[in-house]
Amino acid sequence: MMITGGDFWFRLIVIISVWLLPAISSADEWDGVQREKIARFEVAGGENFGFRVFLSGVTDMCSSSGGANWAYINASDSNYDVFVAVLLASRAMDSAVTLYTKRDSSGFCHIGYLGG
């Protein structure tokens, strides 16, 4: 069976996409992914680890953080208000959240993505 016109290009695009997928997904690797209920939170100045989250039983939020048991988001971060609202609602409802974190230049875990 001969591959013609559109079929050839479609298959070529699929093959290239599958081949590039590992390179694309590795760009979004996280230093920590933790799923648990929120034990407590702390609020500080907007850029001083503004909203800190502690998850129940989690002792190291980022595998490379050296043991920080909390993660943060600052007031200047995109969607800060939404992140805080979702985290507070999760705490009030006693439901688990998934925090995706990256280690910052100071070694602390910065929240970059949040799942329910």
N, C-alpha and C positions, 0 to 999 in steps of 0.2 A: 504494500500500500504506500503510495507516494504522498508526502505532505505537500499541500499546495497553499499558495497565497496566504490567506488569513490564518489558516491553521498553523503554518510555519511560524508566523510572527507571534501568535498567541502562545504557542508552546515555548518559544524562545524567551518571551517575557516571563512566563511562569518559571522556567528554569533559572533565569537570572535572579528573579525575586527570591526564590528558595535559597539560592546560593548566597545572596546578600543578607538574608534574614539574620543569621547569627551576628554579623557585624553591626547591624542596626540595633538589635536588642541589647547588645553589650554596652551600648552608649548610655542606657538607662539603668544600669545596675545600681542597686542600693547597698549601702553598708549595713543596714539593718532592716529587717521586716519582722515585726512583732504583732501578734494578735492576742488581745486579752481585754479584760474590763479595765476601766480607768479607776485606779485606786484613789488618786487625788490629783489636784492641779495647783499650781502657784501662779500668781500674776505679779509681774515686776514692770519696770519702765519699758516702754515700747521696744527699745532696741537693746535691752539688757536681758536677753533670753525672755522676752515679754510674756509669753504664755507657755508655761512648763507643764508637761504631762508625765505622770507616773503611772505605769501599768502594773496591775496586780501580779506579783511574783516575778517580774522581770528585773534582773539585776544588771543587765548590759544591753542597752538599746541599740548600740551599733557594735558589731563584732570587733571593730578596731578602735573603739573609743576608750579603752582602758577601764571600763567598768561604770560609766555614767549610767545611772538608773532612771534617767529622765530624758525627754526630748523636748524641743522647743520650736516655737514659731514667733517671729518678730512682727511688729505692727506694720513694717514696710513691705512684708511679703505679700505677694499676689494672693487675693482671696482670703486675707487674714480674718476678716469678719465672718466669713462662711466657715472657715476651719474652726474658729472658736465656737461658733454656734453649734456646729455638728458635734464637737467634742463635749460641750456642756450638755447637749441633749442626750448624748450617749451615756454620760455619767448619770444624769437624772433618771434615765430609763434602765440603768444598770445593764447595758448591753455592751458586747465586745466591739472593739474597733481594731482595724489593722493599720498600723503606722509604718510608713516607708520612710526611712531616714538616711541622710548622708552625713558623714563626719565633716565638720567644718574645720577651719584652719586652727582653731583653739582646741580641737579634740572633742567637741560636744556634738550631740546628734540633732541635726536640723530636720524638721519634718518637711518632706517634699511632696508627699502624696498621702491620702487618707482613704481608707476603705471601710465599709460598714460590716 
